């Protein structure tokens, strides 16, 4: 089924709101989902999978942030990146003041594809950013390189260029943010998902609407309906007080 950008953002925001969580802003999270979907990166399917696990995790701010010069190390203790990433990026960008480069190492996190939306924002602000992580399944390694001024990153699979990066734990995410662009010569071959492919997907979505699996749309509506029922029950309990 075809839906508009605004329709999808609104439904995703309401679905997240239904979880009644303190961490994470629903509208920001919805845009993180839709930015992925617009680029042809299955944002809605990833979001539905994330919602199931987010309900089971703790709802509290990041407890551990260690800063050492240009390096910031954060432990999310298994939490979803969706709920915390914008705030962590703010910390990293602030640390960039007076430096040419900052590295943000996020440990024990899930749903790392949702960092994609923040890459777009940083590149739009004139910063170059690179996100790298290892998976326990295919693709085994993901390298998103987004130089300033470009709409979308070049994404490489299974080709770590530094030996120590290939040894990243499966629940880690490594983000490099710098003022200078990354040198394209360090990458071998064509990207697995090129910037041009993402641009084409976005243009098609704006022109013809976003193609969403109807079962996914209905699943999101179930989350929204659950939140509405809970609100109605609370209203009835408070009636006459």
N, C-alpha and C positions, 0 to 999 in steps of 0.2 A: 504494500500500500504506500501511497505517496503522502507525505506530510510536509508542512512548511518548517522552516528553521525555528520560528517563534513557537509553533505548536509543540515541537519536540523539546525545546528548552523549558517551556512551561510544564510539560508533563514530567520531565526528569526532575525538575526542581520540586514539584509536589510529591513525587515518589520518594525523594530523599527526605523531605520534610516529614513524611509519614513515619520515619524511624524515630522521630523525637529526640534527636541527638544534639548535644551542645557543641561538639567539635565539627567544624566544616560549615561553610555557608552554602545553602541550597542552590542559590543562583550561580555562584562560582562553580560549584560542582557540576551543575547542569551544562554550563558552557564548556567545561572540560570534556564532558561526554560528547556533546554535539560537535565540538571542534574535531574530535577524532572521527566521528561519523561523516562529517562533511568531506574529510580527506580520504574517504573510502577505507577507514581503518577499524570498522566494526565496533564503534564506540558503544552502541546500545547493548549489544550482546555482552560485552565486557562489563558494562555497568550492572546489568541484571545479575551476573555472576558475582560481582563485588557486593551488591546489596545483601545477598544471602549471608556472606561471611561478616560483613560490617555489623550486622545485628548481634553477632556473637562476641565482638571484641569490646574492650574497655572504651569508655567515652571520657577521655581526659587529655589535656594538652601534653605535648612532648615533654618528657621528664628529663632527658639527658641531651644537652648540646655542649660539645667540647670544641672550643676554638683555639687553634694554634697557628698564628700567622695567617697564611693564605689557605689553611685547611680547616674545614668545619666537619665534625663527625657527629652524627645524630643516630640514635638508636630508637626505632619506632616499636620495638618489642612485638613485632608481628602485625602491627596495625596497617590499615590501608593507606596508600599514598594519597588517595582522593581527599581524605579528611584533613590533611596536614600540609600538603606540598606548597600551596601559595604562601603560607606563613614562613616556611623554611626558605623559599626563594627570596623573600624579603630580607631575611637575615643574611643570606649570601650576598645579595646586591649591596647591602649596607657595608659589608666587609670589603667589598670591592673598592670602596672609596680610598684613594691613596695607593691602590695596588693595580697591577696590570692583569692579574689572574687570581681567581678564587676556585678552590675545589670543595664541593659539597659531597660528602660520603654518607649516604643514608643506609643504615644497616637494618636488617630484619624488617623489611617492609613488603607489602603486597601491592598488586595492581599498578605496576610501574609504567605501563603504557599511558596512564593518565597524566604523566608528566609532560606529555606532548603539547598540551595547550599552553603551558608556561613557556615552552621553548619558542612558540610563535610570538608571544608577548615580548620576550627578551630580545629576540632578533629584530622585532619592530622598533625597539628602543635603541638600537645601535650596538647591541652586545652580541658576541658570538658564543654559542653554547653547544656543548656536546654531552650527550647522555649515553652511558654504557652500562649494560648489565648482562648477567649470565642466567640462563634458564635451565631447568631440569628436563625440558622437553624442547622440541623443535619450534623456532630456531634456538640453537644452543647459546648463541651470543647475539646481542643487538647493539648496534652502534649508530646513534642518531646525531648527525653533524649539521648544525644549523648556523651558517654564517650570517652576520648582520646584513640586513637589506634584502634578504631572500624571503619569499613568502613561506616556503616550506623547506624542511631539512632533506638531506640525502640520507637514506637509511640502509645500512649494510647488515647482513646476517652472517654469522658464523665466521667472521674474519677479524679476530682481535689483532691489533697491530703492536701491542706491547705484551710481553710475556706475563708480567705481573697482573695485567688487567684480565687476562684469560683465567686467572685463578680467583676471581671474585666469587664470593659465596652466592648461592642461588637466590638469596633474598636481599641482596645488596643492590644499590643504585649509585653510580658514580656520575656526578655532574661537574663539568668544567665550564666556567664562565670567564670570558676574557675580552679585552678591548680589541685585540688584533684578531683577524680572521684565522681560521685553521687552514693549514697548508694542504691543498687537495692532493699533493704528490705522495702523501703517506698512505693513500688508499689504493688498493689494487682492484682493477676491473670496474664494472658498472655497479651502481647501487642496486640492492634488491628491490627497494621501493624508491623511485626517483622523485625529486621535487616536481618534475613535469607530470608524473602520474597523479600526484596529489592535487596539483593545480587543475588538471582535467576533471578529476572527481568532484572538486569543489564547484567548478563552473557548471557541471551537469546538475549538481544538487540545487544550485541557485536557480537555474533555468527551468528544471523539470520537477523540482521537489526532491525531498530526501526519501529514498526507498527504504522503508522499514518493514521488517517481517511482521505480519499481523499478529502472530503469537507473542512477539516481543512487545508490541504496542498494548495488547490486552494484559500482559503480565505487569507492565508499568501501571496500567489503570487499576489493577487489583491492589497494588501498594497504595495508590491514591485513595481508593475506596476504603481501605482499612483505616487510613488516617481520618477520614471523614466520619466513620462509625465511632472511632474512639473519641473524637471531639463531641459528637452528638451525645454519647453516653455521659461524658463529663458535664455537659450542659444540663442534662436531665437531673444528674445528681445534685447540681448546684441550684436547681429551681426551688424557689420558695425560701431560700436561706436568708 
